[in-house]
């Protein structure tokens, strides 16, 4: 398990060093969705749920993006 954690941080470091524009643009775009878009909704339920939905979408997208970029680094 410790080896897996070390590999994760090593891979994450390589991804952020090799593709910084991709990682940063992705983070900025989804942070914009999480914090600014819900401001414009009047319904309180949607206002509370929408940031969590965007965070789940961002997490899924980031997981697959990271996986794709690591594969590209290893090829």
Steps between C-alpha positions, in 0.01 A plus 500: 500500500785739578649428157167588337487831687860580400420414138191722510700803617779428253250475214315809617827693509585386146156596371508845656856561377440370146149636438458804729267689264261205479479449874469872580238574235295202612512614863410860418208397280345268758562740789312761299209256464501408868511851645355743245227317309282414807485871595260562211242238607201601710396153617677424830509124441674536166734757652614248763518190279657645187852558644513137615390381156773711338758367746410139419517574127835675549637209703396248236633713215828568681545129577466403133703800379780410742486137388523607135793735566690237699451253216633764258806551722571128514482455121 
